[in-house]
């Protein structure tokens, strides 16, 4: 939905003669608003459903949702800034090995291609045709498409997890295997994210602490 929004917004801007960095920035802001709205809507609907089952007060839940949005906005913004400052997202002299950001790169290519008039529409239509063919074979086109544009390193992990799930399902009941697997996989994802943030924090703060310790010893911090 976000990618469709970016594509539609870019076409609308081109029709009105809006292009360049201003058009790209405005398109990305609109796409960000839509993406956050979609994610928040899904999360809030699940929270309200759970609250109804346990007898929570809707008004208090909505107030808590506002606090959650504000808190996540601050934390996520800080984390993205930390990762960008430490590892970077684009390869340059300061960041020879940047973080992989396939979704962000896909959005950038899409926006720049439409606004600059260099987008290969033949590939877009070919992808739409391929998605229709995949659906006819009974395969979810979304999962198929995600597997196509993700880096090989991520795709291997996803495939390995799917094979493990298949093996476990053959040994245990489906419901029990899925519940246990979802909880375990969620823990792996959350743990990997937290470890990555901790490493980025150490990589950022570590050199600064060394410089501070060195200047403190030499008493030449100014």
N, C-alpha and C positions, 0 to 999 in steps of 0.2 A: 504493500500500500504506500509506503514511503517512496519507493522508487517510481511508482506510477504517479505520485504527486509531483516529484521532481521533474519527471518527463513532461507532464501536463503544464506545470508552471513555466518550465523553460520554453515550451512552444508558445505559451501565451505571451511571455516577455518578448520573444522574437517577433511575434505578430505586431506588438506595439513598439518595436524598434528599440527595446531595452537589451543591452548586451554589455560586455566588458566586466571588469571586477565588480561593479555595482550590481549588475544583473545576477552574477554568480553568487554574491553575498546574499542578496535578497531571496534568491531561489533556495539557497541552503537554509536560511532562517525559516522560510515557510515550510520546507521539508522537515526541519527540526521540530517545529511546533506540531505538525501532524504526527510525527513519529512519537513524540512524548505523549500526545493526546491518546494515541492508539494504545501505547503501553500502559498508561495510567488507567484508561478505561477497562482494560482487561484485568489489571491488578485490583482495581476498586470493586469491580463486579464480583471477583472471587472473595475479597474481604467482606463485602456486604452479605454474600451468601453464607460464609462461615459465621459471621456475626448473627445472622438470623437463626442459624441452627443452634447456637449456644445461648441465644437470648440476649444479645447485646443491644444497646440503644443506638438506633440509626444516627441520631444527631451527634452523639459523642463520637461515633465512628467517623462521621464526616469531618469533624474537627480534627480527629487524629490523622485523617488522610491528608489534610492541609499541612499539618506539622511534618508528616512524612515526606511530602513533596518538597517542602522547603529544606528539610535536612538533607535529603538525597541530592538536591540541586547543589548545595554547598559541597558536599562530600565528593560527588561525581566530578564537579568542576575542578576541584582541587586535585583529584586523582589523575584526571586527564592532563592537567597542566604539569603535574609531577612526572608522569610517564613521557610526555612530550619533551620536557626539559632534560630528562635523564637519557632516554633512548632515542627520542625523535620518531617521527612518522615518515620522513622523507630522507633518502640517503644524501648526505653531504659530508663535508670535511669534519664537522663536529660530531656527526652521527653516522659512522661507516656501516653500522648494522642496525638499521631502524626496526621498530616493531612492525609486524605484518598487520595491515589493516585492510583486508579485502573489501569489506563493505564500504568503507570510506573511499577507497580508490575507485570502486565501481561508481559511486555517486559522483565523484569528481570527474571521471571520464564522461559520464552521461551529461552532466551540466555543461562542461566545456565543449563537448561535441555539438550539442544542440545550439548553444549561444554563439559559438564560432562558425556554425554551419559545416562542420567537418565530421559529424556523426555518421557512421556507416549504418544507414537504415536497413540495408540488406541483412545485416547480422541480427538486428532487432526483429525483423519479420521472420527470419529463419528460426530464431529462438521461440517466437510465438507458435510457429508451425510445429517445431519439435516438441514443445510443451503439450500441444493438442494431441500429437501422436502418442506421447508417453501416457497421457490420461486414457486414451483408447485402449492401451494395454493394461490398464488397471493399476498403474503406478502413480503415486502422488507427484505431480509435476514440481511442486515447491521443493520437496526434499531432493528430487533429481537435479533441479537447477542450483540449489545450494551446493550440492556435491560437485558441480561443474566449476564454479568460480572460486571455491575455497582452495587454498594452497594444498599441495600434496601432503605436507606434514600434518595438517589438521585432518585431511580426509582419511589418512591411515589410521589415526586414532578413532575416528568415528566408525570406520569399518571394523576395527578390532573390537570396539564395544558392541557393535551389532552381532558379530560372531559369538562373543561371549554370552550375550543375551540368548542367542539361538541355542547354544549348548545348555545353558541353565534351564531354559524352558522345557527342554526334552527330559530333564531329570526331576523337575519339580512342577507342581501345578502352576498354571499360567498366572493366576491372580497373585499367588504368593511370590513368584519369581519377579513379576513386574513391580510389585510394591517394594520389595527389597532392592531391586536393581535401580529403581528411580531414586530412592533415598540415598543409596551408595553413590550413584552417579552425581546427584546434586551435591553431596559432600565433596566429591572430587573437583567439581567445577568451582565451588565456592573456595575450597582450599587452595586450588591453583591460582585463583584470582588474588586471594589474600597474600600468598607467598610472593607473587609477582609484585604486588604493591610494596611489601616489606623489603624486597630486594632493591626496588627502585628507590625507596627511601634511604636505604643504607648506601646505595651508590651515589645518592645526591648529598646526603649529610656527611658521609665518611670523609671525603676530601676536604670539606669545609672545616670539620673538626680537627683534621690534621694540620691545616693551615693555621687555625686558631691556636692549637697547641704549640706549633713552631714559633709563631709570633709572640706568644706568651712567654716562652722560654727566653727568646732573644729580647723581649721587652721592646719590640719594634712593631706594634700592631697598627700604627698609623701609616 
